[in-house]
Amino acid sequence: MSLLSRLLNVPAMLRFLSKHRAHRSLWDPADDLELTLYASIFGNDFLHYGYFSDPARDAEQLSLADLKRAMDDYASLLVARVGADERVLDVGCGMGGLLARLQSAGAVPTGLTPNAAQAAHIRTTWPTVPLLETTFEQIKLPVARPFDVVINSESFQYIALDIGMRNVRALLTPNSSTARWLVIDYFRLSDHTRNRSGHLLAEFEAALVRHGLIVSERLDITENVLPSLMYGRMLATRFALPLARFSAEKFFLRRPLLAYLFADRVRAKLDHVRLDTLDPDVFRREKRYLLFTLRPA
């Protein structure tokens, strides 16, 4: 279909825009194109910040191999806190990397994801791992067999505090001294951060008290995740933005009319790209990346 016919087909345009707006308003983090890109780049079925045991390394000394190792070490933090034969629910299991690690360690994992593409990938790659294709808020309760461990790995920030914690308690084996909830995620320190993602830490901790969840471990790994941000910021400033500017200038060089109409606006947009979400100092100042082990009172 030509550009002109697309412009003149007003009903089709309105349907497309309506569908696009609906999709954006019901954003599903599991369907994030960035996460799909990361999975394609690293090829290891992990979608998280990674954990660097030596966080002092310079960004230019890091490689993709280092980042892949950090992602595996991040998973190891969780696997080390799960015993063999324990039933584990991985909430927001993404591409299934943690499910595979848990299964290899002798645990009995179940995944949960609302994303059809990720569910299809997991069913194809690990067909023996049970999978719940739903949101955590809409999971059917009670479950036939409760879980010894529930894990939220960079996924609880997308879930409302009270309904999320009620569901966690309902999913854990009742009256068990070993039942626990592992949460590894970043939290905002105040309500006035540049990046609004993540629960407020104070509100999260207050909700734990309301729902009778006791903190048995609180591990601050903020410094250990920052190299991923530093590496991403370096790639953006040294490669992505210069390449975008080069591509734009080359495009407009051969299209003078479009350059006259749009070049200044495109240049201004590129000049005002903000990389605060990749700034380690901003993250360190405004957030904490924490690993919690929590038990029902």
Secondary structure, 3 states (H helix, E strand, C coil): CCHHHHHHCHHHHHHHHHHHHHHHHCCCHHHCHHHHHHHHHHCCCCCCCCCCCCCCCCHHHCCHHHHHHHHHHHHHHHHCCCCCCCEEEEECCCCCHHHHHHHHCCCEEEEEECCHHHHHHHHHHCCCCCEEECCCCCCCCCCCCCECEEEEECCHHHCCHHHHHHHHHHHECCCCCCCEEEEEEEEECCCCCCCCCCCEHHHHHHHHHHCCEEEEEEEECHHHHHHHHHHHHHHHHHHHHHHHHHHHHHHHHCCHHHHHHHHHHHHHHHHCCCCHHHCHHHHHHHEEEEEEEEEEC
